[in-house]
Amino acid sequence: MASSAAAGSAAIDNAARQMQEINDMVEELRNVINGLDQRSKEIGSIVDLITDVA
């Protein structure tokens, strides 16, 4: 019985660790996407400026 409990506890710890890794990756991706969004807005502003000049 103790062996099953230990295995279950290890499985839960492993799942929690993996969920934290996924959370960390999602947070990094969110930061990358926010950066890309900002760059896209900057490019849009530049294109608008070029269009206005042309």
BELVEN-V587931 format. One record per residue. RES is the residue in three letters. SS is DSSP state (helix for helix, strand for strand, loop for the rest). PSI is psi as a letter, one per 40 degrees, with the letter a starting at -180 (NA if undefined). D_FIRST is the distance of its C-alpha to the first C-alpha in Angstrom with 2 decimals. Layout:
RES:SS:PSI:D_FIRST + RES:SS:PSI:D_FIRST
//
This chain:
MET:loop:d:0.00 + ALA:helix:d:3.81 + SER:helix:d:5.34 + SER:helix:d:5.19 + ALA:helix:d:6.31 + ALA:helix:d:8.67 + ALA:helix:d:9.90 + GLY:helix:d:10.58 + SER:helix:d:12.30 + ALA:helix:d:14.24 + ALA:helix:d:15.31 + ILE:helix:d:16.55 + ASP:helix:d:18.33 + ASN:helix:d:19.89 + ALA:helix:d:21.04 + ALA:helix:d:22.52 + ARG:helix:d:24.29 + GLN:helix:d:25.70 + MET:helix:d:26.91 + GLN:helix:d:28.62 + GLU:helix:d:30.28 + ILE:helix:d:31.50 + ASN:helix:d:32.81 + ASP:helix:d:34.64 + MET:helix:d:36.18 + VAL:helix:d:37.30 + GLU:helix:d:38.89 + GLU:helix:d:40.73 + LEU:helix:d:41.91 + ARG:helix:d:43.12 + ASN:helix:d:45.17 + VAL:helix:d:46.60 + ILE:helix:d:47.52 + ASN:helix:d:49.16 + GLY:helix:d:51.13 + LEU:helix:d:52.23 + ASP:helix:d:53.27 + GLN:helix:d:55.39 + ARG:helix:d:56.98 + SER:helix:d:57.70 + LYS:helix:d:59.50 + GLU:helix:d:61.50 + ILE:helix:d:62.49 + GLY:helix:d:63.50 + SER:helix:d:65.71 + ILE:helix:d:67.33 + VAL:helix:d:67.99 + ASP:helix:d:69.53 + LEU:helix:d:71.73 + ILE:helix:d:72.89 + THR:helix:d:73.62 + ASP:helix:d:75.64 + VAL:helix:d:77.61 + ALA:loop:NA:78.29
//
